[in-house]
Amino acid sequence: MIRKRYTFLAGLLLSVAALGAQADTYPSRPIKVISPFPAGGATDVLTRVLAERMAKTLGQPMIVENKAGAGTSIGAAFVSREAPDGYTILMATNSTLVTNRYLYKELPYDPDGFAPIGMVGVGPLVLLASPKRPFNSTADVVAFAKQNPGKLTFATFGAGTSSHLAGELFKERAGIDILHVPFKGATQALPALISGDVDLFFDMVATGMPQAEAGKVKVFGITSPNRLATESKLPTLAEQGYAGFDMTAWFSFVAPKGTPAPALEKLQAALADTLKDDAVKKRMLEMGIDPRSGSPAELAQQIKNEQPIVSQLIKQANIVLQ
């Protein structure tokens, strides 16, 4: 009996020692960061800005890989199958952690099957129109749509993304019928808008505004309740008669469920440190993204608050489960 007790205690001490060693040595090799959007889009740019700065704190490279498609499901599924060792993390959006659970009958991943690292930021979208169309305002778009139901199309980052929900909310508030055309991201949707293959697009500020400023697309409004400081001349859709219009994209980092606490804590500390960096904050604000705390608690609260809102919007918009 005494020998068994010593054996148990020895095993316990070895486990504690191993855990301590892991805490001391993590990370000992590069960390893979999965961006569930195509390279060059706003989310991908944000991911790379954060990864570059976090790598300095962690002392290891953070290598961004793009696995785009299916409303972030492809990238999320990939990360969910990776070893929970802290060496693969995901840039997760509201689509990944909230919307997809209401949009798909079956998902290749569990939205609740991730370990939270932290909340990154929140950003509004801008309503863009093709230069091939004679619209010069949101009112023009709505008037044409009412006279020609089902004739206008709106591009999105993909089914269930913030871009899609913004379009559905616009349809509901304006009382119009416009057709959804999903793409894998802004890098595909913007060329289609510029060429006139689609008519409208709710895009992130970082990718949409440069095209508008270059005269390649038209911009009519922003989806946040208040004007953006960096684009103060651009009116909100709420100001234009669509009361309470509020649809933003948010961003976070998560890891596979079961990732050891020491690894999560180091990732969380690196993210929080990164979001305090003045250069990073400036870059995010220029992209139209409001930096957040980087805390897992804020991310958990964001998910909890948004679930009933998104669920109701999908029901109201009669979005058919896929």
C-alpha positions, -999 to 999 in steps of 0.1 A, spaced: 0 0 0 28 24 9 46 16 -24 14 23 -43 11 56 -25 46 66 -33 41 56 -69 10 78 -72 27 108 -55 57 104 -78 34 103 -109 16 134 -96 49 153 -91 61 143 -126 28 157 -140 32 189 -121 68 192 -132 59 185 -168 32 212 -167 57 237 -152 82 229 -179 56 234 -206 47 268 -191 84 277 -191 92 265 -226 60 275 -245 63 286 -273 93 267 -284 85 267 -321 65 288 -347 27 292 -341 3 288 -370 -25 314 -373 -54 304 -396 -71 333 -414 -105 320 -427 -106 346 -455 -86 351 -487 -52 368 -485 -55 406 -490 -89 411 -474 -95 433 -444 -97 404 -419 -65 389 -433 -47 422 -431 -58 426 -395 -47 390 -387 -12 397 -401 -8 430 -382 -16 413 -349 4 382 -356 35 402 -364 33 421 -331 23 391 -310 53 372 -323 76 399 -308 61 393 -273 61 355 -277 96 352 -291 85 329 -319 73 336 -355 35 335 -361 28 322 -396 -5 332 -411 -22 306 -434 -54 313 -454 -81 287 -455 -111 306 -469 -147 297 -477 -181 286 -464 -185 316 -441 -152 308 -422 -163 272 -417 -133 257 -437 -108 275 -415 -127 268 -383 -130 231 -391 -93 229 -398 -83 244 -365 -108 223 -346 -90 192 -358 -55 204 -349 -37 193 -318 -47 214 -288 -11 224 -280 -11 261 -285 6 259 -319 -24 265 -341 -49 294 -335 -78 308 -354 -89 344 -363 -126 339 -355 -154 363 -364 -190 366 -354 -198 343 -384 -175 316 -368 -187 317 -333 -223 330 -335 -240 332 -369 -230 298 -384 -248 279 -357 -281 293 -368 -274 293 -405 -263 257 -411 -281 224 -403 -247 208 -399 -213 223 -393 -179 207 -397 -170 222 -364 -185 230 -330 -189 268 -325 -185 261 -287 -156 238 -293 -128 264 -290 -108 278 -261 -110 316 -261 -79 336 -264 -94 371 -265 -115 398 -281 -96 418 -308 -118 445 -322 -151 456 -337 -156 474 -371 -186 487 -391 -193 480 -427 -198 505 -456 -226 502 -482 -209 503 -516 -225 504 -551 -213 495 -585 -201 524 -607 -221 508 -635 -254 516 -618 -270 551 -619 -274 553 -581 -260 583 -563 -275 577 -528 -290 551 -505 -324 566 -514 -317 559 -551 -309 523 -544 -341 518 -524 -363 535 -549 -349 513 -578 -352 482 -557 -389 489 -549 -396 495 -586 -377 464 -596 -380 438 -569 -355 409 -571 -335 427 -598 -307 441 -576 -279 419 -562 -257 423 -532 -223 406 -527 -210 394 -494 -180 378 -478 -200 346 -477 -233 332 -462 -237 341 -426 -209 367 -425 -215 402 -411 -216 414 -447 -245 390 -454 -264 400 -422 -260 437 -430 -276 431 -464 -305 412 -448 -310 439 -422 -310 465 -450 -336 445 -469 -358 443 -438 -354 480 -428 -359 493 -463 -386 469 -473 -369 458 -505 -361 425 -522 -325 422 -533 -306 389 -541 -277 376 -521 -245 366 -540 -219 350 -517 -182 352 -524 -152 340 -504 -141 374 -493 -137 411 -503 -108 402 -527 -134 384 -549 -165 405 -542 -149 439 -550 -138 431 -586 -173 418 -592 -188 450 -579 -164 472 -599 -172 453 -631 -209 455 -625 -214 418 -620 -231 426 -587 -248 459 -577 -242 463 -540 -217 452 -513 -214 457 -476 -177 458 -471 -152 465 -444 -139 501 -442 -102 490 -448 -109 474 -482 -140 494 -493 -130 530 -487 -98 530 -507 -118 518 -537 -144 545 -531 -117 572 -527 -102 560 -560 -136 564 -577 -139 527 -585 -171 522 -564 -197 545 -548 -201 546 -510 -234 556 -495 -234 549 -457 -219 531 -427 -236 504 -406 -226 515 -371 -249 536 -349 -224 565 -349 -202 579 -376 -166 567 -377 -140 592 -366 -117 585 -395 -146 588 -420 -166 615 -403 -183 628 -435 -199 594 -442 -234 593 -428 -247 562 -409 -277 543 -424 -296 551 -392 -292 588 -400 -306 582 -435 -339 570 -422 -332 533 -412 -336 537 -374 -316 515 -352 -295 501 -380 -265 486 -363 -245 457 -378 -208 454 -373 -181 428 -377 -160 416 -347 -128 397 -345 -112 374 -320 -85 347 -315 -94 312 -304 -75 279 -301 -87 243 -302 -106 232 -271 -83 215 -246 -53 238 -253 -33 239 -220 -39 268 -197 -2 279 -197 -2 282 -235 -35 301 -234 -23 325 -208 8 333 -228 -13 339 -259 -38 360 -240 -10 381 -225 6 386 -259 -27 397 -275 -35 421 -247 0 436 -249 -4 439 -287 -37 457 -284 -20 483 -261 6 491 -287 1 526 -301 12 516 -336 -12 486 -337 -41 507 -324 -34 534 -350 -33 508 -378 -66 493 -366 -83 526 -363 -72 534 -399 -88 502 -409 -121 512 -392 -117 487 -364 -121 497 -328 -95 479 -307 -108 459 -277 -93 445 -245 -79 412 -258 -96 394 -229 -114 360 -231 -141 374 -207 -151 401 -232 -152 376 -260 -175 353 -240 -198 382 -232 -198 393 -269 -209 358 -280 -236 356 -253 -250 390 -261 -251 385 -299 -267 350 -301 -304 361 -295 -300 391 -319 -286 371 -347 -310 342 -342 -340 366 -345 -326 384 -375 -321 351 -394 -357 342 -386 -370 376 -397 -351 375 -429 -363 340 -437 -328 328 -444 -331 291 -452 -308 268 -433 -281 252 -455 
